[in-house]
């Protein structure tokens, strides 16, 4: 049986994965319920799958942070302790991630192989272009969107689904965290 692959992403209401300007991490909307839920999600055994750009961004962000910064929330620390596969044709050598390996090649081929070989679920946080390609190839089993109550029309960065194929989504889970953040989990299917 193939391992389940979850594309886990944070989003503004208008579909951006981040924002510039004076927005802070989590768009400044995080609360104790969100952070505890994220830690519980990452407490389960799983393998992270990251694209090279997302890996670089995480590595730079963590290297520049202090022990007291939001960047090192307990769930992020836990995520970094999980085994990870970084899909890249450009990275070489040792990675600044405790249990990470580089898988060179096309992400679709790498993830198809991982899904067949892995004994634990696979999860990717971010890695937008890689996950759009994996969705188009039918390899994403779940899209987990944590929707923050903001619109970042002028300052939005990283449009999550720009250039993606068309999909029908079946809502399989939903919850409200800290009375204003929505977590929506969908099963995607290419729209015919």
C-alpha positions in Angstrom: 0.0 0.0 0.0 1.3 3.4 -0.9 2.1 6.0 1.8 -0.2 9.0 2.1 1.2 12.3 0.9 0.0 15.5 2.4 0.7 19.0 1.0 0.6 21.2 4.1 0.4 24.9 3.4 -0.3 28.2 5.2 -2.5 30.7 3.3 -4.0 34.2 3.4 -7.6 34.4 2.4 -6.5 35.6 -1.1 -4.2 32.6 -1.6 -0.7 33.8 -0.7 1.7 31.6 1.2 3.5 34.7 2.7 3.5 38.4 2.7 6.0 41.3 2.7 5.5 44.6 4.3 5.1 44.7 8.1 3.5 41.2 8.3 5.1 38.8 10.7 5.2 35.0 10.7 1.7 33.5 10.8 0.5 37.0 9.7 0.6 37.8 13.4 -2.5 35.7 14.0 -1.1 32.6 15.7 -2.4 31.5 19.1 -1.8 28.7 21.6 -4.4 26.4 20.0 -2.8 26.6 16.5 0.7 26.0 17.9 -0.4 23.0 20.0 -2.3 21.5 17.0 0.8 22.0 14.8 3.0 20.2 17.3 0.5 17.3 17.6 0.5 17.0 13.7 4.2 16.8 13.6 4.5 14.5 16.7 3.4 11.6 14.5 6.1 9.6 12.7 6.4 10.8 9.1 8.9 11.8 6.4 9.2 15.4 5.2 9.5 16.0 1.5 10.9 19.4 0.6 11.9 21.1 -2.6 15.4 22.7 -2.8 14.1 26.3 -2.5 11.9 25.6 0.5 14.8 23.7 2.2 17.1 26.7 1.6 14.5 29.1 3.0 14.0 26.9 6.1 17.7 26.5 6.6 18.4 30.3 6.3 15.4 31.2 8.5 16.5 28.8 11.2 20.2 29.8 11.0 19.2 33.5 11.4 16.8 33.0 14.3 17.4 32.9 18.0 16.1 30.4 20.5 13.3 32.9 21.6 12.0 33.7 18.1 8.7 32.4 16.6 10.8 30.7 13.9 11.8 28.1 16.5 8.3 27.2 17.7 8.2 23.6 19.1 6.4 22.3 16.0 9.1 23.7 13.7 11.8 22.2 15.9 9.9 18.8 15.7 9.5 19.1 11.9 13.3 19.7 11.6 13.9 16.5 13.7 11.9 14.3 11.3 13.6 12.4 8.5 13.5 14.5 5.3 14.0 14.0 1.6 15.1 17.2 -0.3 14.3 16.9 -4.0 16.9 18.8 -5.9 19.1 18.8 -9.0 21.3 21.6 -7.6 22.1 20.8 -4.0 25.2 18.8 -3.2 26.9 17.7 0.0 25.7 17.7 3.6 22.5 19.4 4.5 21.9 21.5 7.6 19.0 19.2 8.6 19.7 16.4 11.1 18.3 13.5 9.1 18.0 14.7 5.5 19.0 13.2 2.2 19.1 14.7 -1.2 17.1 12.9 -3.9 18.2 14.1 -7.3 15.8 13.9 -10.2 12.3 14.9 -11.1 10.0 15.4 -8.1 7.2 13.3 -9.6 9.5 10.3 -10.0 11.1 10.8 -6.6 7.7 11.1 -4.7 6.2 8.2 -6.7 9.0 6.0 -5.5 8.8 7.3 -1.9 5.1 6.7 -1.8 5.7 3.0 -2.7 8.7 2.5 -0.4 7.8 4.5 2.7 6.4 2.9 5.9 5.3 6.2 7.2 3.2 9.0 5.8 4.8 11.8 3.7 4.3 15.5 4.3 5.5 18.6 2.6 5.2 22.0 4.2 5.5 24.7 1.5 7.4 23.7 -1.7 4.7 25.3 -3.8 5.9 24.6 -7.4 7.0 21.0 -6.5 3.6 20.3 -4.9 1.7 21.8 -7.9 3.6 19.3 -10.1 2.8 16.5 -7.7 -0.9 17.4 -7.7 -1.0 17.4 -11.5 0.6 13.9 -11.4 -2.1 12.6 -9.0 0.5 12.0 -6.2 -1.0 14.4 -3.5 -3.6 12.6 -1.4 -4.4 15.5 0.9 -4.1 19.3 0.7 -4.1 20.7 4.2 -4.6 24.4 4.1 -4.3 26.5 7.3 -6.2 29.7 6.4 -5.3 32.9 8.2 -7.9 35.7 8.4 -6.0 38.2 6.3 -6.0 39.6 2.8 -2.6 40.5 1.5 -3.6 42.0 -1.8 -0.7 44.6 -2.0 2.0 42.6 -0.1 1.2 39.0 -0.8 4.1 36.7 -1.9 4.1 33.2 -3.2 0.7 32.6 -4.8 0.0 29.0 -3.8 -1.9 27.7 -6.7 -0.7 30.1 -9.5 -0.4 28.0 -12.7 -1.9 24.9 -11.1 -4.2 22.6 -13.0 -7.9 22.6 -12.2 -9.0 20.4 -9.3 -12.2 19.3 -7.6 -11.8 19.2 -3.9 -13.5 16.9 -1.4 -13.5 18.4 2.1 -12.6 15.6 4.5 -11.7 17.5 7.7 -12.1 21.0 9.0 -11.5 22.8 12.3 -11.3 26.3 13.8 -8.2 27.2 15.8 -8.0 30.1 18.2 -11.5 31.2 17.1 -10.3 32.7 13.8 -7.9 30.4 11.9 -9.4 27.7 9.7 -7.7 24.4 8.9 -9.2 22.7 5.9 -8.1 19.2 4.6 -9.2 18.3 1.1 -8.8 15.2 -1.1 -7.9 16.6 -4.6 -9.0 15.1 -7.9 -8.0 16.6 -11.3 -11.1 18.3 -12.8 -12.2 16.4 -15.9 
